[in-house]
């Protein structure tokens, strides 16, 4: 049997890494961070325990990469869903709704992720985070930003702040109110993206339809 080519080996490594990342979000969402071990993740992924350590220095870094992958996949699906749109304002609205939706749909996972970012290890720079950053920056560019290098980090900070506010134990902010604040900040019509049932808070919302 001839040895596998470099491209085949690379594809196998990519698939193994993807399985580990997917298994991580599944298990942490089901059991919580502390109750999930690296061995559990390897077993769910059908991988050797040593493979986890080969790709990731520790569980915290693995979780951040896994959540960044989930965020990228969720954001990409929202931006590319039918009917597809080239409108920068529609795409920004979809991006905001996608991130707020993750906080709503995966509270345990996202709360654990945000808590991890605030630890001593801080923000993990990984391929998944870089892909997410590129997609969000492209959204800012299409929205019409004159300075995306400044506006992208601001959008990221605002989205992170909104997620924390939704998930804050004991004093959560309603996602609808946070959506309204972000939409007004960026001059987005309430009907863009995936508006929640019931209309905007207070029953009125300014129209920005004349904006580019």
C-alpha distance (Angstrom), angle and dihedral (degrees) to the residues before:
residue distance angle dihedral
X1 . . .
X2 3.78 . .
X3 3.83 117.7 .
X4 3.77 118.3 -98.6
X5 3.77 116.5 -96.7
X6 3.80 121.5 -110.8
X7 3.79 90.8 -108.5
X8 3.81 92.1 53.5
X9 3.81 91.2 49.0
X10 3.79 90.4 49.1
X11 3.80 91.5 51.6
X12 3.81 91.3 49.5
X13 3.81 90.6 51.3
X14 3.80 90.7 48.7
X15 3.79 91.6 51.6
X16 3.80 92.0 47.9
X17 3.78 91.1 51.5
X18 3.81 91.5 47.6
X19 3.82 91.1 52.1
X20 3.79 91.0 51.4
X21 3.79 91.9 49.9
X22 3.80 93.2 47.8
X23 3.79 92.2 46.9
X24 3.80 90.0 51.5
X25 3.80 95.6 56.2
X26 3.81 91.0 44.5
X27 3.80 95.1 51.2
X28 3.80 97.7 41.2
X29 3.80 90.1 48.5
X30 3.82 89.5 50.6
X31 3.81 102.1 39.5
X32 3.79 109.0 12.5
X33 3.79 129.1 -112.2
X34 3.81 100.4 -76.8
X35 3.81 94.0 47.6
X36 3.81 92.4 51.6
X37 3.80 116.9 84.0
X38 3.77 130.1 -166.9
X39 3.79 87.1 -115.6
X40 3.81 90.0 56.0
X41 3.78 90.0 51.6
X42 3.80 93.0 48.6
X43 3.81 91.0 48.8
X44 3.81 92.9 49.5
X45 3.81 89.8 48.8
X46 3.80 93.2 46.5
X47 3.80 90.2 -122.4
X48 3.77 136.2 129.0
X49 3.82 115.2 -95.9
X50 3.79 90.4 -122.1
X51 3.79 90.8 59.1
X52 3.82 90.5 67.0
X53 3.80 91.1 57.2
X54 3.79 90.2 45.2
X55 3.81 91.7 60.9
X56 3.81 102.5 29.8
X57 3.82 132.9 35.2
X58 3.81 93.0 -143.2
X59 3.78 148.3 -17.8
X60 3.80 95.1 -86.9
X61 3.80 92.2 54.7
X62 3.80 90.5 45.4
X63 3.80 91.2 53.1
X64 3.79 93.7 49.1
X65 3.79 91.4 50.4
X66 3.80 90.3 47.0
X67 3.81 93.9 51.0
X68 3.80 92.2 44.7
X69 3.80 87.6 53.8
X70 3.80 90.7 50.0
X71 3.80 90.7 48.8
X72 3.79 91.3 49.3
X73 3.81 93.1 49.4
X74 3.81 91.9 46.3
X75 3.78 93.2 47.4
X76 3.81 93.4 45.4
X77 3.81 91.5 50.1
X78 3.82 90.7 49.8
X79 3.80 93.8 49.0
X80 3.80 94.8 46.2
X81 3.79 101.0 39.4
X82 3.80 119.5 119.6
X83 2.90 128.6 -58.7
X84 3.79 86.1 43.9
X85 3.77 115.1 -149.8
X86 3.79 134.3 -158.4
X87 3.81 91.0 -167.8
X88 3.79 108.8 118.5
X89 3.79 93.8 -149.0
X90 3.81 92.4 51.5
X91 3.79 91.0 48.9
X92 3.81 92.2 50.0
X93 3.82 89.9 49.2
X94 3.80 89.8 51.4
X95 3.80 90.7 49.2
X96 3.81 92.5 52.0
X97 3.79 92.0 47.3
X98 3.81 91.8 47.9
X99 3.81 93.6 54.3
X100 3.79 94.4 43.5
X101 3.80 87.9 47.4
X102 3.79 91.4 56.8
X103 3.80 90.3 54.2
X104 3.80 88.7 51.2
X105 3.82 97.2 43.6
X106 3.83 100.7 36.7
X107 3.83 105.2 31.4
X108 3.80 97.6 153.6
X109 3.78 93.5 46.7
X110 3.80 95.2 45.5
X111 3.82 93.8 43.9
X112 3.79 89.5 52.4
X113 3.79 90.9 47.6
X114 3.81 93.9 50.8
X115 3.80 91.3 46.9
X116 3.80 89.6 52.1
X117 3.79 92.8 53.2
X118 3.81 89.0 57.3
X119 3.81 93.6 54.1
X120 3.80 125.1 97.6
X121 3.81 90.8 -91.3
X122 3.80 89.3 60.3
X123 3.77 126.1 -178.6
X124 3.81 115.2 -0.1
X125 3.80 117.0 -138.1
X126 3.80 105.2 -147.5
X127 3.82 137.7 144.9
X128 3.81 91.0 -95.3
X129 3.79 92.7 52.6
X130 3.80 90.9 47.6
X131 3.81 92.2 52.0
X132 3.80 90.2 49.3
X133 3.81 91.0 48.5
X134 3.81 91.8 50.2
X135 3.81 91.3 51.0
X136 3.80 93.7 48.6
X137 3.80 92.0 45.3
X138 3.80 90.2 50.7
X139 3.81 88.3 52.0
X140 3.80 89.9 54.2
X141 3.80 90.5 48.7
X142 3.81 92.5 50.8
X143 3.79 89.9 47.3
X144 3.80 85.9 63.3
X145 3.79 104.0 -104.4
X146 3.80 113.7 174.0
X147 3.82 90.0 -156.0
X148 3.83 110.4 29.3
X149 3.81 92.9 168.8
X150 3.80 88.0 64.5
X151 3.80 98.8 31.9
X152 3.80 97.5 49.2
X153 3.85 94.9 60.5
X154 3.81 88.9 46.2
X155 3.82 91.7 53.0
X156 3.80 90.3 46.7
X157 3.80 90.9 51.4
X158 3.80 92.5 48.3
X159 3.80 92.4 49.7
X160 3.81 91.6 47.9
X161 3.79 89.9 49.0
X162 3.79 91.3 50.6
X163 3.81 91.6 50.3
X164 3.82 90.8 50.8
X165 3.80 90.5 48.3
X166 3.82 92.0 52.0
X167 3.81 92.3 48.2
X168 3.82 99.9 39.7
X169 3.82 105.9 130.4
X170 3.78 112.6 -121.6
X171 3.80 96.4 4.9
X172 3.81 110.3 47.1
X173 3.79 120.3 170.0
X174 3.82 117.5 -131.8
X175 3.80 111.2 -103.1
X176 3.81 89.4 -136.9
X177 3.82 91.6 60.1
X178 3.79 92.9 46.5
X179 3.80 90.4 48.7
X180 3.80 89.7 52.5
X181 3.81 91.6 50.6
X182 3.80 92.9 49.8
X183 3.79 93.2 44.8
X184 3.81 91.5 51.1
X185 3.81 90.0 46.5
X186 3.80 90.4 57.1
X187 3.80 98.4 33.7
X188 3.80 95.5 -114.0
X189 3.79 124.5 158.5
X190 3.80 113.5 -118.1
X191 3.82 90.9 -124.2
X192 3.81 93.1 62.2
X193 3.78 121.1 98.2
X194 3.81 113.7 4.9
X195 3.81 105.7 -33.2
X196 3.81 114.5 -157.7
X197 3.78 119.6 -116.2
X198 3.76 116.9 -89.1
X199 3.78 101.1 40.7
X200 3.81 129.4 -103.3
X201 3.81 123.9 -32.7
X202 3.79 110.5 -81.9
X203 3.78 92.1 18.8
X204 3.82 96.3 -94.5
X205 3.76 133.6 81.4
X206 3.81 129.9 176.7
X207 3.80 117.1 -108.1
X208 3.79 118.0 -125.7
X209 3.80 96.6 175.8
X210 3.80 91.3 126.8
X211 3.81 91.5 61.2
X212 3.83 117.9 100.2
